[in-house]
């Protein structure tokens, strides 16, 4: 039974979605944890461009931009370098001060 569950998990796992592993559900907090979408717009870049630069699926970047999930810290650092901004510009200051 356990082998069957593991096998099903392996086939259903999206290999391009590994960068989208941090799902947050904090009640009474602003759900917009990151500002990736805003910074991309300010820099006149697209989700597709960022996905190509990072070597991940456009759907993964879309999930970050909608705050459905958050990228790992290493990816935040790479995004900041690609967009030529400080890492704190990628984070919603309301969220950071509320934790």
C-alpha positions in Angstrom: 0.0 0.0 0.0 2.8 2.5 0.9 4.7 1.7 -2.3 1.5 2.5 -4.3 1.1 5.8 -2.6 4.7 6.7 -3.2 4.4 5.7 -6.8 1.3 7.8 -7.3 3.0 10.8 -5.7 6.0 10.4 -8.0 3.9 10.5 -11.1 1.8 13.4 -10.0 4.7 15.6 -8.9 5.4 18.4 -11.3 9.2 18.5 -11.6 9.1 22.2 -12.6 7.1 23.0 -9.5 9.9 22.2 -7.1 10.7 25.9 -6.7 7.2 26.5 -5.4 7.4 24.7 -2.1 6.4 27.2 0.5 2.7 27.6 0.9 1.5 30.0 3.6 -1.9 30.2 5.3 -1.6 32.7 8.0 -5.0 34.0 9.2 -5.5 37.7 9.6 -2.4 38.6 7.7 -2.0 40.3 4.3 -1.8 37.4 1.9 0.5 39.4 -0.5 3.8 38.3 0.9 5.9 39.2 -2.1 6.0 42.0 -4.6 7.5 40.1 -7.5 4.6 41.0 -9.9 4.9 44.7 -9.0 8.7 44.8 -9.5 8.5 42.9 -12.8 6.0 45.5 -14.0 8.3 48.3 -12.8 11.2 46.8 -14.7 9.0 46.1 -17.7 9.7 42.4 -17.6 7.3 39.5 -17.9 6.6 36.3 -16.0 7.8 34.4 -19.0 11.1 36.3 -19.1 11.7 35.5 -15.4 10.8 31.9 -15.9 13.3 31.6 -18.7 16.1 33.3 -16.7 15.5 31.0 -13.7 15.0 27.8 -15.8 11.6 27.1 -14.3 8.0 26.8 -15.6 6.1 29.9 -16.3 3.3 28.5 -14.1 5.6 28.5 -11.1 6.4 32.2 -11.6 2.7 32.9 -12.0 2.1 31.2 -8.6 4.7 33.5 -7.0 3.2 36.6 -8.7 -0.3 35.7 -7.4 1.2 34.8 -4.0 -0.3 31.3 -4.2 3.1 30.1 -3.0 6.5 31.6 -2.3 9.9 30.8 -3.8 12.7 29.6 -1.6 15.2 32.3 -0.3 17.8 31.3 -2.8 15.4 32.1 -5.6 14.5 35.4 -4.1 18.3 36.3 -4.2 18.5 35.2 -7.9 15.3 37.2 -8.7 16.7 40.3 -7.0 20.0 40.0 -9.0 18.1 39.5 -12.3 15.9 42.5 -11.7 18.8 44.6 -10.2 16.9 45.4 -7.0 17.6 44.8 -3.3 15.9 41.7 -2.0 13.8 43.7 0.4 12.1 45.4 -2.6 10.6 42.0 -3.4 8.9 41.6 0.0 5.7 43.3 1.1 6.8 45.5 4.0 3.4 45.2 5.7 3.8 41.4 5.9 7.4 41.6 7.1 6.6 44.0 10.0 3.5 41.9 11.0 5.5 38.7 11.8 
